[in-house]
Amino acid sequence: LFQNAERRLKSPTEMLELFRDWPTLVTRAHDLSREFSFDPAELRYRYPSEWIPKGSTAHDFLSDLTWKGAAGRYGGEARIPAATRRQLEHELAMIAELGYEPFFLTVHDIVRFARGRGILCQGRGSAANSAICFALGITEVDPAKNDLLFARFLSTAREEPPDIDVDFEHERREEVIQYIYRK
């Protein structure tokens, strides 16, 4: 505990009592606080977007990569299981609602770089519950075959991007880190 209880926000009544000789200071401070207010959502991280193709949006690019990846995983677009199609549509809609397309595109880009250089990497954890992560090659677990719970990975109740853990072989991890710094 602190030596006194002063490290807290005081109520308006307490502030008026504290500054009883200068009541206009309290009123002015209140007015200023309204002027300088901000939404904590403004502090949200902004992912790079310069590598999204011109004329495309992050959502369009993620959708395109997802459907191409799913077609590759299942041996053609026509062979994507109906349940997987529904799951991909659900995930794409939720990701769009939350605005996390750039996050998924960033992770995909890092994994694409590593695999393109022959660096062993593997997505793990709750990301394995995502059909999109499977379609993008981030994870190797087909959630449709394993009946996994997507809500454990991504939920509108949480106000932060999902946790996508990707392990890289330790001998070459620095190459991936340097790629991220350069990018």
Summary of the structure (lengths in Angstrom):
residues: 183
radius of gyration: 23.6
end to end distance: 45.1
largest distance: 78.3
contacts: 442
relative contact order: 0.11
helix: 58%
strand: 4%
